Amino acid sequence: MTIRRIVPNIQVEREEQLRTSRDFYGLLGFEEVMNMGWVTTLASPSNPTAQISLFTEERTAPLVPDLSVEVEDVDAVYAQVSASGAEIVRELRDEEWGVRRFFVRDPNGRVVNVLTHLT
């Protein structure tokens, strides 16, 4: 199983907080690499896999996940996690913006977005 990156997800209540948070993380060297209005991803220019995502909401799922884990083969991970009996919060599916993902709850109650980018 190959992990490509891990991205912490931070939920903010309003758009102005999203801008304030983006500006704060900019002070640490992060730059905006994706902005869908409701989710903005920031990355390090020198290490593009060092990322953080800011969410005002999750438009295609029941809640904002605590973190995202990009894997090479999301279908294999889904099969393994399902077989383990872990709670699947959101079933595996393709999203219109080019990712295949599912949400699972970890033993501490945190929700993990497990995904791969579609090509």
Secondary structure, DSSP 4 states (H G I P E B T S, - for coil): --EEEEEEEEE-SSHHHHHHHHHHHHHTT-EEEEE-SSEEEEE-SS-TT-EEEEES--TTSSS--SEEEEES-HHHHHHHHHHHT--EEEEEEE-TTSEEEEEEE-TTS-EEEEEEE--
